[in-house]
Amino acid sequence: MMRYETSKDLEALEFLFASPMVQSNKEIERWAAEIFAPGIPVLRAALDLSHRIFTEFSYDPNATNTFTPLAKAFEIKRGVCQDFAHVGIACLRAMGLAARYVSGYLNTQPPPGKSKLVGADASHAWLSIYIPGLGWVDMDPTNDVMPNDQHITLAWGRDYGDVTPVRGSVLGGGNHRLQVAVDVVQL
């Protein structure tokens, strides 16, 4: 178990515990225990976890939605970035490690010789592990990378429910349709 001693460490404590969308799960705990074997440095095991999610899960936007339980996404080994971040967070927390959900955008790069499509950038999610003495370390299991300047953080929280982009109600008559497009431009 990590030791959380400094004031910065203590700020990470809220990310140690289950949250509404990332509940403890015996199957996930067993899977995590295989990865976080005794003697393996925590960061190495966390990066291995991210890689295993990338290789053992399939990106499938039709398999889940924002309300799909973590256990279901883990069982079917399919989903989207939100699911993969939640699985990683559940594994880390099962090992007594502080982990948070990160929401933002990827600055997508067009293929060589092609123009970037305006509005093609989509919201994305990844996770961070807190390591005392080092701080927060981001990892993106959807793309099997450690986020860099192409990952733009908008918010972080215990899970997706803490960082939803829009929450609330609309009162009124008639039909409503919301359409959003985002373009990330490096300055």
C-alpha positions as CSV (number, residue, x, y, z in Angstrom):
1,M,0.0,0.0,0.0
2,M,1.3,3.5,-0.9
3,R,2.0,5.9,1.9
4,Y,0.2,9.2,1.6
5,E,1.9,11.7,4.0
6,T,2.3,15.2,2.5
7,S,-0.5,17.7,2.0
8,K,-0.4,17.0,-1.7
9,D,-0.7,13.3,-0.9
10,L,-3.6,14.0,1.3
11,E,-5.4,15.9,-1.5
12,A,-5.3,12.6,-3.5
13,L,-7.1,10.6,-0.8
14,E,-10.6,11.3,-2.2
15,F,-9.5,9.3,-5.3
16,L,-8.8,6.1,-3.3
17,F,-12.4,5.1,-2.8
18,A,-15.3,3.8,-4.8
19,S,-17.4,6.3,-6.6
20,P,-20.9,6.1,-8.1
21,M,-19.6,4.8,-11.5
22,V,-16.5,3.0,-10.2
23,Q,-17.6,0.4,-7.6
24,S,-15.4,-2.4,-6.3
25,N,-15.7,-5.7,-8.2
26,K,-14.1,-9.0,-7.3
27,E,-13.4,-10.0,-10.9
28,I,-11.6,-6.6,-11.5
29,E,-9.8,-7.0,-8.2
30,R,-8.5,-10.4,-9.2
31,W,-7.4,-9.1,-12.7
32,A,-5.6,-6.2,-11.1
33,A,-3.8,-8.4,-8.6
34,E,-2.3,-10.4,-11.4
35,I,-0.8,-7.1,-12.9
36,F,0.3,-5.6,-9.6
37,A,2.4,-8.6,-8.4
38,P,4.7,-8.1,-5.4
39,G,8.0,-6.5,-6.3
40,I,6.9,-4.8,-9.5
41,P,7.3,-1.0,-9.3
42,V,3.9,0.7,-9.1
43,L,4.4,2.9,-12.2
44,R,5.6,-0.1,-14.3
45,A,2.5,-2.1,-13.2
46,A,0.2,0.9,-13.9
47,L,1.6,1.2,-17.4
48,D,1.2,-2.5,-17.9
49,L,-2.4,-2.2,-16.8
50,S,-3.0,0.5,-19.4
51,H,-1.4,-1.6,-22.1
52,R,-3.4,-4.7,-21.1
53,I,-6.6,-2.7,-21.4
54,F,-5.5,-1.5,-24.8
55,T,-4.7,-5.1,-26.0
56,E,-7.5,-7.1,-24.2
57,F,-10.4,-4.8,-24.7
58,S,-11.9,-3.7,-28.1
59,Y,-13.0,-0.2,-28.9
60,D,-16.6,-0.5,-29.9
61,P,-18.8,2.6,-29.6
62,N,-21.9,0.5,-30.0
63,A,-21.2,-1.8,-27.1
64,T,-21.8,0.6,-24.3
65,N,-23.3,4.0,-23.4
66,T,-22.7,6.5,-20.6
67,F,-24.9,4.5,-18.3
68,T,-23.3,1.0,-18.8
69,P,-22.2,-0.4,-15.5
70,L,-18.4,-0.9,-15.1
71,A,-19.0,-4.6,-14.4
72,K,-20.7,-5.1,-17.8
73,A,-18.0,-3.2,-19.7
74,F,-15.4,-5.4,-18.0
75,E,-17.3,-8.6,-18.7
76,I,-17.7,-7.9,-22.4
77,K,-14.2,-6.4,-22.8
78,R,-15.6,-3.8,-25.2
79,G,-16.5,-0.2,-25.0
80,V,-15.1,3.3,-25.4
81,C,-12.6,5.6,-23.6
82,Q,-14.9,6.2,-20.7
83,D,-15.2,2.4,-20.0
84,F,-11.5,1.9,-20.4
85,A,-10.7,4.7,-18.0
86,H,-13.2,3.3,-15.4
87,V,-11.7,-0.2,-15.7
88,G,-8.2,1.2,-15.1
89,I,-9.4,3.4,-12.2
90,A,-11.2,0.4,-10.6
91,C,-8.0,-1.7,-10.9
92,L,-5.8,1.0,-9.3
93,R,-8.2,1.7,-6.5
94,A,-8.5,-2.1,-5.8
95,M,-4.7,-2.0,-5.2
96,G,-5.0,0.9,-2.8
97,L,-3.8,3.5,-5.3
98,A,-5.4,6.9,-5.8
99,A,-6.8,7.2,-9.4
100,R,-8.9,9.8,-11.1
101,Y,-10.9,10.1,-14.3
102,V,-9.7,12.8,-16.8
103,S,-11.9,14.3,-19.4
104,G,-10.7,16.4,-22.3
105,Y,-9.9,16.4,-26.0
106,L,-7.4,15.0,-28.4
107,N,-5.8,17.3,-30.9
108,T,-6.2,14.9,-33.8
109,Q,-3.7,15.0,-36.6
110,P,-4.7,14.5,-40.2
111,P,-2.9,12.0,-42.4
112,P,0.2,13.4,-44.2
113,G,-0.8,15.6,-47.0
114,K,-4.4,15.9,-45.9
115,S,-6.2,18.9,-44.3
116,K,-7.5,18.6,-40.8
117,L,-11.3,18.3,-40.7
118,V,-12.9,21.2,-38.8
119,G,-15.0,19.9,-36.0
120,A,-13.5,16.4,-36.1
121,D,-12.0,16.6,-32.6
122,A,-14.0,14.6,-30.1
123,S,-14.2,14.4,-26.4
124,H,-11.9,11.9,-24.8
125,A,-11.2,10.3,-21.4
126,W,-8.2,8.8,-19.8
127,L,-7.0,8.3,-16.2
128,S,-4.3,9.4,-13.8
129,I,-2.6,7.6,-11.0
130,Y,-1.2,9.5,-8.0
131,I,2.2,8.3,-6.9
132,P,3.6,10.0,-3.7
133,G,6.8,11.9,-4.4
134,L,6.0,12.0,-8.2
135,G,2.5,13.3,-8.4
136,W,-0.2,12.6,-10.9
137,V,0.8,10.5,-13.9
138,D,-1.7,10.3,-16.8
139,M,-2.2,7.2,-19.0
140,D,-4.5,6.7,-22.0
141,P,-5.5,3.0,-22.3
142,T,-7.6,3.7,-25.3
143,N,-4.5,4.7,-27.3
144,D,-1.8,2.9,-25.3
145,V,0.1,6.2,-24.6
146,M,1.1,8.5,-21.9
147,P,-0.8,11.7,-22.7
148,N,1.3,14.5,-24.1
149,D,0.6,17.9,-25.6
150,Q,-2.0,16.3,-27.9
151,H,-4.2,15.6,-24.8
152,I,-6.1,18.7,-23.6
153,T,-7.4,18.3,-20.0
154,L,-10.8,20.0,-19.3
155,A,-11.7,18.4,-16.0
156,W,-11.0,15.5,-13.7
157,G,-13.0,13.8,-11.0
158,R,-13.7,10.4,-9.3
159,D,-15.5,9.1,-12.5
160,Y,-17.4,10.4,-15.5
161,G,-20.3,11.5,-13.3
162,D,-18.1,14.2,-11.8
163,V,-17.1,15.7,-15.2
164,T,-20.1,15.4,-17.5
165,P,-20.0,18.2,-20.0
166,V,-23.7,19.1,-19.7
167,R,-26.1,18.2,-16.8
168,G,-29.5,19.5,-16.0
169,S,-33.0,19.9,-17.5
170,V,-34.6,21.9,-20.3
171,L,-38.2,23.1,-19.6
172,G,-40.3,24.1,-22.5
173,G,-42.3,22.8,-25.4
174,G,-41.4,21.6,-28.8
175,N,-38.6,19.4,-30.0
176,H,-35.0,20.1,-29.2
177,R,-31.9,18.9,-30.9
178,L,-28.4,19.7,-29.8
179,Q,-25.5,19.3,-32.2
180,V,-21.9,20.1,-31.1
181,A,-18.6,20.1,-33.1
182,V,-15.2,20.9,-31.6
183,D,-12.1,21.9,-33.3
184,V,-8.8,21.9,-31.4
185,V,-6.2,24.3,-32.9
186,Q,-2.7,24.5,-31.6
187,L,-1.5,28.1,-31.2
